[in-house]
């Protein structure tokens, strides 16, 4: 399998998981205030979920490889790439230096 086929497989099989990963990254970024925290938390959760599923014998070795390639890797990659692009756009400004939105919300005026 080439790298191109792998990435096409990510967007074909893992687009839903990648979208959820980006949503989780946004939520974790609002709480953690560090660019590297969200991908680490998502990575840890993915590893634990795969380990538990392997321990409970939820899939065979071939299915495990498919799960790693098309579920786990896209989730972690989406979170890491999202935060890297966010870091590039904000010109290395830490998340904790960004002003918080007022508590009333943007539509309260």
Secondary structure, DSSP 8 states (H G I E B T S, - for coil): --HHHHHHHHHHHSHHHHHHHHHHHHHHHHHH--HHHHHHHHHHHHHHHHHHHHHTT-S-HHHHHHHIIIIIHHHHHHHHHHHHHHHHHTTT--GGGS----TT-TT--
